[in-house]
Amino acid sequence: MTRTPLTPLTRPARLRPGAKVAVVAPSGPVPDERLDAGLEILRGWNLDPVVLPHVRDKHPEFWYLAGADRDRARDLTEAWCDPSVSAVICARGGYGAQRMVDLLDWPAIRAAGPKVFVGYSDVTALHEAFAVRMGLATLHGPMVGAVTFLKDAPTQESLRATLFEPESVRTLGLDTARTMFPGRARGITLGGCVSLLAADLGTPHPRPSARGGLLLIEDVGEEDYRLDRVLTQLLRSGWLEGVAGVALGSWAQCGPYEQVRAVLHDRLGGLGIPVVEELGFGHSPTALTMPLGAPAVLDADACTLTLDEPALI
């Protein structure tokens, strides 16, 4: 298989005061009180959040889904195709995006053009779909009903600044960041939950590879041996051939970090590329908003990721 290096994706426009943002639930159900609290934060930023009809649904049979697959897909399609909507923000992750991603009206979404899309965790499946099927840069960032977004001021500010003042957040990384393997690399950002990236292999519209990319990965609730399996699958498939650098986020509920770190060190060490750990994104106490599809430089010695240009135009 020919694996062409990644190229920068189309950046959507930044948000302006008063912008309408649509809230969708493509994966798991979100508690009403958390959703309502998150909406108040958005209103405090002078945004106009609109909750799509099925966001508060709960699947009648599967407790882990926010309503039926077609309803969740319809909400996202309608939000994207509404010309008055400037951004689509997910309510939460969990599980379910893979079940509805092929039910989206992709021709209509492409015709509607670029918009800001925000989410993380299970939403990784949608980040990949927007990148592959639309060539759109997206934001790996906190969701409206996520506890971290509701309780952590730096998490809120990272997203707010990215949405309204993207030039102010071009260098990313927390003080927790450490060098795993030294060096400096340039590439195009991609990534999310590593288990979702592996699950995308063999589907109808996978990303061919991470060649030329700066891979940002994290996960939640995956034991060390399962992370080993996921990373080994990406290695054996050739998906990681030519990746320029790797930034590691959080590994919440994945077991003792030193055990997880040993797996990451073992599986990534053979790539011979710069790797930074604990950069500060994902299921962590503070979760920075990380642009995906953006040209950037990963400096594993300084423990930073610096964007060549603002995430939004």
Sequence and secondary structure as in RCSB ss.txt:
>XXXX:A:sequence
MTRTPLTPLTRPARLRPGAKVAVVAPSGPVPDERLDAGLEILRGWNLDPVVLPHVRDKHPEFWYLAGADRDRARD
LTEAWCDPSVSAVICARGGYGAQRMVDLLDWPAIRAAGPKVFVGYSDVTALHEAFAVRMGLATLHGPMVGAVTFL
KDAPTQESLRATLFEPESVRTLGLDTARTMFPGRARGITLGGCVSLLAADLGTPHPRPSARGGLLLIEDVGEEDY
RLDRVLTQLLRSGWLEGVAGVALGSWAQCGPYEQVRAVLHDRLGGLGIPVVEELGFGHSPTALTMPLGAPAVLDA
DACTLTLDEPALI
>XXXX:A:secstr
         B      TT EEEEE SSS   HHHHHHHHHHHHHTT EEEE TTTT   SS TTSSS HHHHHHH
HHHHHH TTEEEEEES  SS HHHHGGGS HHHHHHH   EEEE GGGHHHHHHHHHHH B EEE   TT HHHH
H HHHHHHHHHHHH GGG  EE  TT EEEE  EEEEEEEEEEHHHHHHTTTSSS     TTEEEEEEEES  HH
HHHHHHHHHHHTTTTTT  EEEEEEEETSS HHHHHHHHHHHHHTT S EEE  S SSSSS   EEES EEEEET
TTTEEEESS S  
